[in-house]
């Protein structure tokens, strides 16, 4: 009895391994991609904090099926926590648009406090397959040099270039690029 139970368990495990689909991993990309990585020393230091809705910050990619319904894609995954990918991508997007600025998630130079604090709250993030990706965000920018506080919000959308899941990552990257454009306008 014990031997046959071991054989059955082994067959079940082997079948699970054979029939499982491979996971695919995706990242977000700073845009424009052709921008030079080498930069001169930055004059302005900024910190960036980004918050995502807790339901959106999982490792699985999510698609919106209809109002209030989300499809969780078990085998289409983010290569890192989505909040980290969004923050890193948005920071690079801002730096590519402002060559005089270094953006980090904490103080870059501990001897000198960052001049600008940027806080972004992603209120909504949706992706409709075959259609578009959309990010709704609110932000607050505090410039310690002038004492100025600026706040704003907006929706940023980008069409999905294809049916593949890589187009979801690309469209969300484009949305973050549009958000970076707006933040840089507010930083001037």
C-alpha positions in Angstrom: 0.0 0.0 0.0 2.8 2.4 1.0 4.7 1.7 -2.3 1.7 2.3 -4.5 1.0 5.6 -2.6 4.5 6.7 -3.3 4.2 5.8 -7.0 0.9 7.7 -7.3 2.3 10.7 -5.6 5.4 10.6 -7.8 3.2 10.4 -10.9 1.0 13.3 -9.8 4.1 15.5 -9.1 5.7 14.5 -12.4 2.5 15.3 -14.3 2.3 18.7 -12.5 5.8 19.5 -13.6 5.2 18.5 -17.2 1.9 20.3 -17.6 2.8 23.6 -15.9 3.3 26.6 -18.2 6.5 28.6 -17.9 6.4 32.0 -16.3 7.2 35.1 -18.3 8.7 38.1 -16.6 8.4 41.8 -17.6 10.0 45.1 -16.7 9.1 48.7 -17.3 11.4 50.8 -19.5 12.4 54.5 -19.1 11.6 56.4 -22.2 13.0 57.6 -24.5 15.1 54.5 -24.6 17.8 56.1 -26.8 18.8 58.7 -24.2 22.4 58.6 -23.0 23.0 57.1 -19.6 26.2 59.1 -18.9 25.3 62.4 -17.4 27.2 65.3 -15.9 27.2 65.9 -12.2 23.7 66.9 -11.0 23.0 70.3 -9.5 19.6 69.3 -8.0 18.9 66.3 -5.8 15.3 65.0 -5.5 13.6 62.2 -3.7 10.7 60.3 -5.3 8.2 58.3 -3.4 5.5 56.3 -5.3 2.5 54.5 -3.9 0.4 52.1 -5.8 -3.0 50.6 -4.9 -2.3 47.5 -2.9 -4.4 45.3 -5.3 -2.2 46.4 -8.2 1.2 45.8 -6.5 1.4 42.0 -6.9 3.8 40.0 -8.9 1.2 38.9 -11.4 0.2 41.0 -14.3 -3.4 42.2 -14.1 -5.9 42.9 -17.0 -9.2 44.6 -16.6 -12.0 42.5 -18.1 -15.0 44.8 -17.3 -16.0 47.3 -14.7 -14.9 45.9 -11.4 -13.5 42.7 -12.8 -9.8 41.9 -13.0 -8.1 38.9 -14.6 -4.9 37.8 -12.7 -2.4 36.3 -15.1 -0.6 33.6 -13.2 2.2 33.1 -15.7 2.7 36.7 -16.8 4.7 38.3 -14.0 6.6 41.5 -13.1 10.3 40.8 -12.6 10.3 42.9 -9.4 7.6 44.4 -7.2 5.5 46.6 -9.4 5.8 49.6 -7.1 9.6 49.3 -7.3 9.5 49.1 -11.1 7.2 52.1 -11.3 9.4 54.2 -9.0 12.7 53.3 -10.7 11.2 53.9 -14.2 9.6 57.2 -13.3 12.9 58.4 -11.6 14.9 57.6 -14.8 12.2 59.2 -16.9 12.5 62.4 -14.9 16.3 62.4 -15.0 16.2 61.9 -18.8 14.1 65.0 -19.1 16.1 67.0 -16.5 19.8 66.4 -17.0 20.5 68.7 -14.0 18.6 66.5 -11.6 19.3 63.2 -9.7 16.2 61.4 -8.5 16.4 58.8 -5.8 14.1 57.1 -3.3 16.1 58.4 -0.4 18.7 61.1 0.2 21.5 60.8 -2.4 24.0 62.9 -0.4 23.5 62.6 3.3 25.4 65.9 4.0 22.9 67.9 2.0 19.1 67.4 2.2 17.4 66.9 -1.2 16.2 70.1 -2.7 13.0 68.6 -4.1 10.6 66.0 -2.7 8.2 64.4 -5.2 5.4 62.2 -3.9 3.2 60.4 -6.4 0.1 58.5 -5.5 -1.1 56.2 -8.3 -4.8 56.2 -7.7 -5.8 53.8 -10.5 -4.0 51.6 -13.0 -5.9 49.7 -15.6 -5.0 47.7 -18.7 -7.6 46.6 -21.3 -6.1 44.0 -23.6 -6.2 45.0 -27.2 -7.0 48.6 -26.2 -5.0 50.8 -23.8 -3.2 51.1 -20.5 -4.2 54.0 -18.2 -2.7 55.5 -15.1 -4.4 58.0 -12.9 -2.1 59.8 -10.5 -2.0 62.6 -8.0 1.3 64.2 -6.9 2.8 66.8 -4.6 6.1 68.5 -5.2 7.9 70.4 -2.4 10.9 72.6 -3.4 12.9 73.2 -0.2 14.9 75.9 -2.0 11.9 78.1 -2.5 9.4 76.7 0.0 7.0 76.2 -2.9 4.4 73.3 -2.8 2.8 72.2 -6.1 0.2 69.6 -6.4 -1.7 68.2 -9.3 -3.1 65.1 -10.9 -4.0 63.6 -14.2 -4.7 60.6 -16.3 -2.2 59.2 -18.7 -3.1 56.6 -21.4 -1.2 54.7 -24.1 -2.5 52.3 -26.7 -1.3 48.7 -26.6 0.9 48.1 -29.6 -0.1 44.4 -29.9 -1.8 41.4 -28.3 1.3 40.2 -26.5 1.8 40.8 -22.8 5.1 42.7 -23.6 2.8 45.4 -25.1 1.3 45.8 -21.6 4.7 46.7 -20.1 5.4 49.0 -23.0 2.1 50.9 -22.7 2.5 51.3 -19.0 6.1 52.6 -19.6 4.6 55.1 -22.0 2.1 56.2 -19.4 4.9 56.8 -16.9 6.8 58.8 -19.6 3.7 61.0 -20.0 3.5 61.4 -16.2 7.2 62.3 -16.1 6.6 65.0 -18.8 3.9 66.5 -16.6 6.0 66.4 -13.4 9.0 68.0 -15.2 6.6 70.8 -16.4 5.7 71.4 -12.7 9.3 71.3 -11.6 10.3 74.4 -13.7 
